[in-house]
Amino acid sequence: MGKIKVTQVKSIIDRPQRQKDTMKALGIRKMHQTVVHEATPQILGMVHKINHLVKVEEVQ
């Protein structure tokens, strides 16, 4: 599997607690922070749930 780079681009203020917990589980704590994860089905599912708050890029 490849890797993906996930960057927070929108605030989690006034978002449901589940979305805040998903961001925390991905390791994103503040705006414009970027994390790199393996593109496993579990990670892709988490990213799909918060795709309106993050920017996703493939890493070679």
TIZADO-666854 format. One record per residue: residue number from 0; residue in three letters; x, y, z of N, C-alpha, C in turn. Coordinates in pm, whole numbers, plus 50000, padded with zeros to 5 digits. Each point is the difference from the previous one (the first is absolute). Example, Ala and Ser with C-alpha at 12.3 -4.5 7.8 and 13.67 -1.06 7.14 Angstrom:
BEGIN
> 0 ALA 51319 49431 50780 49911 50119 50000 50090 50120 50000;
> 1 SER 49965 50105 49928 50082 50119 50006 49923 50109 50073;
This chain:
BEGIN
> 0 MET 50083 49882 50000 49917 50118 50000 50088 50125 50000;
> 1 GLY 49946 50106 49947 50073 50125 49995 49984 50080 50128;
> 2 LYS 50049 50120 49996 49987 50090 50114 49918 50121 49958;
> 3 ILE 49932 50060 50096 49926 50123 49975 50045 50106 50100;
> 4 LYS 49994 50125 49955 50033 50113 50084 49870 50075 50027;
> 5 VAL 49967 50016 50127 49874 50062 50041 50032 50132 50071;
> 6 THR 49941 50110 49951 50023 50133 50055 49866 50062 50040;
> 7 GLN 49993 50053 50122 49877 50067 50044 49992 50137 49935;
> 8 VAL 49886 50030 49936 49983 50129 49933 49881 50079 50056;
> 9 LYS 49914 49936 50080 49888 50069 50063 49999 49969 50149;
> 10 SER 49944 50093 50076 49997 49987 50145 49899 49894 50044;
> 11 ILE 50027 49940 50115 49907 49903 50057 49910 50063 50106;
> 12 ILE 50009 50132 50016 49911 50070 50092 49857 49986 49947;
> 13 ASP 49907 49975 50088 49857 49979 49967 49977 49878 49912;
> 14 ARG 50085 49901 50010 49980 49873 49930 49957 49895 50101;
> 15 PRO 49932 49894 49956 49960 49893 50093 50122 49935 50065;
> 16 GLN 49979 49948 50120 50110 49939 50075 50062 49883 49925;
> 17 ARG 49922 49927 49924 50054 49886 49924 50104 50046 49899;
> 18 GLN 49977 50116 49937 50097 50051 49903 50126 50048 50071;
> 19 LYS 49984 50061 50116 50116 50042 50079 50083 49879 50042;
> 20 ASP 49932 49893 50042 50070 49879 50041 50073 49934 49883;
> 21 THR 49941 50006 49882 50064 49944 49881 50127 50076 49967;
> 22 MET 49995 50133 50010 50120 50081 49974 50109 49964 50100;
> 23 LYS 49962 49985 50125 50098 49965 50104 50060 49862 49973;
> 24 ALA 49916 49906 49957 50047 49864 49972 50098 49998 49883;
> 25 LEU 49981 50091 49905 50094 50009 49888 50129 50071 50040;
> 26 GLY 50001 50064 50116 50121 50068 50046 50007 50146 49961;
> 27 ILE 49886 50057 49957 49996 50140 49960 49949 50081 50118;
> 28 ARG 50081 50098 50045 49963 50077 50118 49972 50146 49971;
> 29 LYS 50055 50055 49891 49979 50142 49974 49994 50026 49851;
> 30 MET 49958 50121 49965 49981 50039 49861 50130 49988 49921;
> 31 HIS 49989 49958 49877 50111 49989 49905 50106 49900 50043;
> 32 GLN 49968 49915 50096 50091 49893 50037 49982 49886 49901;
> 33 THR 50110 49937 49962 49997 49891 49903 50052 49873 50065;
> 34 VAL 49933 49889 49975 50044 49869 50045 50001 49906 49881;
> 35 VAL 50086 49900 50006 50011 49899 49893 49959 49866 50059;
> 36 HIS 49911 49930 49930 49951 49869 50043 50005 49903 49883;
> 37 GLU 50006 49872 50033 49981 49896 49899 49855 50004 49955;
> 38 ALA 49975 49972 49874 49864 50007 49944 49926 49869 50024;
> 39 THR 49977 49968 50128 49924 49880 50035 49852 50031 49994;
> 40 PRO 49916 49899 49991 49855 50024 49997 49950 50075 50123;
> 41 GLN 50061 49975 50116 49958 50068 50122 50030 50149 49993;
> 42 ILE 50119 50036 49956 50040 50140 49989 49917 50070 49893;
> 43 LEU 49979 49934 49886 49921 50060 49893 49857 50025 50044;
> 44 GLY 49944 49911 50082 49866 50019 50052 49992 50120 50093;
> 45 MET 50103 50018 50084 50004 50115 50090 50011 50129 49920;
> 46 VAL 50084 50000 49898 50018 50119 49917 49871 50032 49926;
> 47 HIS 49929 49898 49955 49873 50022 49929 49898 50071 50089;
> 48 LYS 49999 49969 50129 49905 50060 50093 50027 50147 50025;
> 49 ILE 50127 50043 49982 50034 50140 50027 50058 50068 49876;
> 50 ASN 49964 49952 49881 50061 50052 49878 49967 50147 49974;
> 51 HIS 49897 50054 50065 49967 50141 49986 50090 50089 50086;
> 52 LEU 50081 49940 50087 50087 50076 50089 50147 49986 49963;
> 53 VAL 50034 49908 49911 50140 49971 49971 50026 50000 49851;
> 54 LYS 50129 50009 49966 50046 49984 49862 50086 49875 49998;
> 55 VAL 49977 49913 49903 50070 49873 49991 50083 49995 49873;
> 56 GLU 50126 49957 50014 50088 49985 49886 50067 49864 50008;
> 57 GLU 50026 49942 49882 50076 49875 49996 50148 50031 50008;
> 58 VAL 50072 49915 50072 50145 50015 50013 50064 49884 49924;
> 59 GLN 50098 50030 49923 50069 49896 49921 50103 49928 50084;
